[in-house]
């Protein structure tokens, strides 16, 4: 299911499937993008503020983005962000299962570009215990139905 601007209303909610986070994926992401001890090594992580291995916040954000695209907010033409307020609320650990829940907060047609509008969202990455690990409030450009061939950002 792909959504267009015209399909969206304030209060609409969407939820993704869940994905598991394991120690190997935490370490692989960290080696490439955030090589800190609490993301790379269980033993070294025990002596940090986290008391154990945790995923990078950027890893959590990347997983949340994928979950949004896969069903948490499946818009046609892709998610084109214009701004974001990203909060890391709780560490993600090996064995956690995350899913994303998004709510439409505002829907505004473009005044200058009739082929699109802006949608403001709140999306939460939630673990298997119902705890919010990450909160994203963002505005995204969403295309109107029938505009996919003519739209240029």
Beta strands, then each sheet from edge to edge (+ up, - down):
strand 1: 13-15
strand 2: 19-20
strand 3: 80-88
strand 4: 97-109
strand 5: 116-126
strand 6: 132-143
sheet 1: 1+ 4- 2+
sheet 2: 1+ 4- 5+ 6- 3+
end
